[in-house]
Amino acid sequence: MTDFSRLLELRRSVRDYQDKPVPTDLVRELIGQATLAPSSGNGQPWKFIIIGDRGLIKRLSDESKKNIVSDMDKNPDHPSRRYEAALTNKDFNVFFNAPCLMIIAGPSTLYSTRVDCALFAAYFMLAAADRGLGSCWVNLGSHIRDEGLKREIGLPDDHMIVAPIIVGWPKTIPSAPERRQPQILKIIEG
């Protein structure tokens, strides 16, 4: 087991994977470990969809790209505009051809769903790094609107996708990008 400081250094956003499947049992173990994440009122609202079918992962990518491009057409200031060249490239896969996609979802009406699921995602990605796996939260992949596709992946009608996370055996671990100095707004001591 990796010490925590080293684990923080190892956890990188990996987008280049070996052509090797990730065993579903291993993903289930990581999910089990990550359920130790805190959640509001210990509600643990997270639910999971594990997809190892690359054809389906590509279809989810295409659906998400289509919807983001449509949103950009309606809003010139759309925050995904910086990805426009990639999103309009038919060969670009927002999930980087990863062998496994794990979707974290939660109830659409619960106030804390996004925060609770984000905390779970952080724990999951750290657990994956500890096992030698790479991962990356791909928010561009969360724009699935086709009802048939949502049914196909098992997303309940009253749930939303919070964190699509790709998982795989990394070809390499990228270096950490430069970090800004923390901005402490104020320190109040007693």
C-alpha positions as CSV (number, residue, x, y, z in Angstrom):
1,M,0.0,0.0,0.0
2,T,1.3,3.4,-1.0
3,D,1.8,6.1,1.7
4,F,-0.7,8.9,1.4
5,S,1.7,11.6,0.4
6,R,3.1,9.4,-2.4
7,L,-0.4,8.4,-3.5
8,L,-1.3,12.1,-3.9
9,E,1.6,12.5,-6.3
10,L,0.8,9.3,-8.2
11,R,-2.9,10.2,-8.9
12,R,-2.8,11.9,-12.2
13,S,-5.4,12.4,-15.0
14,V,-4.4,9.5,-17.3
15,R,-5.6,9.6,-20.9
16,D,-3.5,7.0,-22.5
17,Y,-4.0,3.3,-21.7
18,Q,-2.7,-0.1,-22.5
19,D,-4.9,-2.3,-24.6
20,K,-5.8,-4.4,-21.6
21,P,-9.1,-4.9,-19.9
22,V,-9.8,-3.9,-16.3
23,P,-11.4,-6.7,-14.4
24,T,-14.9,-5.8,-13.2
25,D,-14.1,-7.4,-9.9
26,L,-11.3,-5.0,-9.4
27,V,-13.5,-2.0,-10.2
28,R,-16.0,-3.4,-7.7
29,E,-13.3,-3.5,-5.1
30,L,-12.3,0.1,-5.8
31,I,-15.9,1.1,-5.5
32,G,-16.1,-0.7,-2.2
33,Q,-13.0,1.1,-0.9
34,A,-14.3,4.5,-2.1
35,T,-17.6,4.2,-0.2
36,L,-15.6,5.3,2.8
37,A,-15.9,8.8,1.3
38,P,-17.9,11.3,3.4
39,S,-21.4,12.3,2.2
40,S,-23.9,14.8,3.6
41,G,-25.7,13.2,6.5
42,N,-24.0,9.9,5.6
43,G,-26.7,9.7,2.8
44,Q,-24.3,7.9,0.4
45,P,-26.5,8.7,-2.6
46,W,-24.0,7.4,-5.2
47,K,-24.9,4.7,-7.7
48,F,-22.5,3.2,-10.3
49,I,-22.5,2.0,-13.9
50,I,-19.5,0.0,-15.0
51,I,-18.9,-0.3,-18.8
52,G,-16.2,-2.3,-20.4
53,D,-17.7,-2.4,-23.9
54,R,-15.6,-0.1,-26.0
55,G,-18.3,0.1,-28.7
56,L,-20.8,1.4,-26.1
57,I,-18.3,3.7,-24.6
58,K,-17.7,5.2,-28.1
59,R,-21.5,5.6,-28.6
60,L,-21.7,7.5,-25.2
61,S,-18.8,9.7,-26.4
62,D,-20.6,10.5,-29.7
63,E,-23.8,11.3,-27.9
64,S,-22.1,13.6,-25.4
65,K,-20.1,15.4,-28.2
66,K,-23.3,15.9,-30.2
67,N,-25.1,17.5,-27.3
68,I,-22.2,19.7,-26.3
69,V,-21.8,21.0,-29.9
70,S,-25.5,21.7,-30.0
71,D,-25.2,23.6,-26.7
72,M,-22.3,25.6,-28.1
73,D,-24.3,26.5,-31.2
74,K,-27.0,28.0,-28.9
75,N,-24.4,29.8,-26.7
76,P,-21.3,31.4,-28.1
77,D,-19.9,31.8,-24.6
78,H,-20.3,28.1,-23.8
79,P,-17.6,26.9,-21.4
80,S,-16.7,23.9,-23.6
81,R,-15.8,26.2,-26.5
82,R,-12.1,25.6,-26.0
83,Y,-12.7,21.9,-26.9
84,E,-14.6,22.7,-30.1
85,A,-11.9,21.4,-32.5
86,A,-11.8,18.0,-30.7
87,L,-15.6,17.8,-30.2
88,T,-16.3,18.3,-33.9
89,N,-13.7,15.7,-34.9
90,K,-15.6,12.5,-35.6
91,D,-12.6,10.3,-34.5
92,F,-12.1,12.0,-31.2
93,N,-13.4,9.9,-28.2
94,V,-14.0,12.0,-25.1
95,F,-13.2,8.8,-23.1
96,F,-9.8,8.5,-24.9
97,N,-10.5,4.9,-25.9
98,A,-10.1,3.7,-22.3
99,P,-11.0,0.1,-21.6
100,C,-13.4,0.9,-18.8
101,L,-15.8,3.7,-18.0
102,M,-17.3,4.0,-14.5
103,I,-20.2,6.4,-14.2
104,I,-21.0,7.8,-10.8
105,A,-24.7,8.9,-10.7
106,G,-27.1,10.1,-8.0
107,P,-30.6,11.4,-7.4
108,S,-31.4,14.5,-9.5
109,T,-33.5,16.0,-6.7
110,L,-31.0,15.6,-3.8
111,Y,-29.3,18.9,-3.0
112,S,-26.0,17.3,-2.0
113,T,-25.7,14.8,-4.9
114,R,-23.0,16.6,-6.9
115,V,-20.8,17.2,-3.8
116,D,-21.3,13.7,-2.4
117,C,-20.5,12.1,-5.7
118,A,-17.5,14.3,-6.3
119,L,-16.1,13.2,-2.9
120,F,-16.7,9.6,-3.9
121,A,-14.9,10.2,-7.2
122,A,-11.8,11.6,-5.4
123,Y,-11.6,8.5,-3.2
124,F,-12.2,6.2,-6.2
125,M,-9.4,7.8,-8.2
126,L,-7.0,7.6,-5.2
127,A,-7.9,3.9,-4.7
128,A,-7.3,3.3,-8.4
129,A,-3.9,4.9,-8.3
130,D,-3.0,2.8,-5.3
131,R,-3.6,-0.3,-7.4
132,G,-1.5,0.9,-10.3
133,L,-4.5,2.0,-12.4
134,G,-4.9,5.3,-14.2
135,S,-8.1,7.3,-14.1
136,C,-9.5,10.6,-15.3
137,W,-12.8,12.3,-14.6
138,V,-14.1,13.2,-18.1
139,N,-16.9,15.8,-17.6
140,L,-17.3,16.1,-21.3
141,G,-18.8,12.7,-21.2
142,S,-21.6,13.6,-18.9
143,H,-23.9,15.0,-21.5
144,I,-26.0,11.9,-22.3
145,R,-29.6,12.9,-23.1
146,D,-30.8,10.2,-25.4
147,E,-33.5,8.3,-23.3
148,G,-32.8,5.0,-25.0
149,L,-29.1,5.2,-24.4
150,K,-29.7,6.1,-20.7
151,R,-32.0,3.1,-20.4
152,E,-29.4,0.9,-22.1
153,I,-26.7,1.8,-19.5
154,G,-29.2,1.5,-16.6
155,L,-29.4,5.1,-15.6
156,P,-32.6,5.6,-13.5
157,D,-35.0,8.3,-14.8
158,D,-34.6,10.3,-11.5
159,H,-30.8,10.2,-11.5
160,M,-28.1,12.3,-13.1
161,I,-24.6,11.5,-14.3
162,V,-22.2,13.3,-12.0
163,A,-18.8,11.8,-12.8
164,P,-17.9,9.7,-15.8
165,I,-14.5,8.3,-14.8
166,I,-12.3,6.4,-17.3
167,V,-10.1,3.6,-15.8
168,G,-7.3,1.6,-17.2
169,W,-3.7,0.4,-17.0
170,P,-1.7,3.5,-18.0
171,K,0.9,3.4,-20.7
172,T,2.7,6.2,-18.7
173,I,1.8,8.4,-15.7
174,P,1.9,12.0,-16.8
175,S,3.8,14.6,-14.8
176,A,1.8,16.8,-12.5
177,P,0.8,20.1,-14.1
178,E,2.0,23.2,-12.4
179,R,0.0,24.1,-9.4
180,R,-0.8,27.7,-8.3
181,Q,-0.1,28.8,-4.8
182,P,-3.1,28.4,-2.6
183,Q,-5.0,31.6,-2.1
184,I,-5.9,31.9,1.5
185,L,-8.4,34.7,1.7
186,K,-8.0,35.4,5.3
187,I,-6.7,33.8,8.6
188,I,-8.6,34.6,11.7
189,E,-6.9,33.5,14.9
190,G,-8.4,33.6,18.4
